[in-house]
Amino acid sequence: TEQNRLIVTNGDQTDTVCSFLKEGKTFREALETRAFEPDRPNFTPRISGMLTFGKGDFSYEMSILKSIDDVGSDCARYFFSYPSKAGLGHFLHTYVTDGSPIPTFQGEPERIVIPDEIDAFTSDLWENLDSQNKISLYVRYVDLESGRYEERLVNKNA
């Protein structure tokens, strides 16, 4: 957490985002300096999200950085920004299905319904991830009035 923000990523770009925010720069500026993982042949996309909390409300930004082609010649950077809406969220994941190389996520983040109950949501997300590619899942519910939160962490190898 940096000030009134919650930052979640699938890699060490978390540190980059935090450093840029401390310097008064933006989520986007931070991620413009980063690229996908250099793990040929998959070139794993870097996924990042940041929630910015206000008084009783929040907004969120998401990003995916991925190879523009199958040889890793350059990086395509996609950014998405959303206002909060009770019961509505967006889902961005690294890969679409299995393959060699593994095909990356395509298009806009998927619109999803978020139930009131964290365990139901965690289970639904985990069960719908591709079984060959899922590694871990982190879910956090935040009460905007009190700042209290619940969190769940599921790890395939735990």
Beta strands, then each sheet from edge to edge (+ up, - down):
strand 1: 5-9
strand 2: 46-53
strand 3: 58-67
strand 4: 75-83
strand 5: 88-91
strand 6: 110-113
strand 7: 136-142
strand 8: 149-155
sheet 1: 1+ 2- 3+ 4-
sheet 2: 5+ 6-
sheet 3: 7+ 8-
end
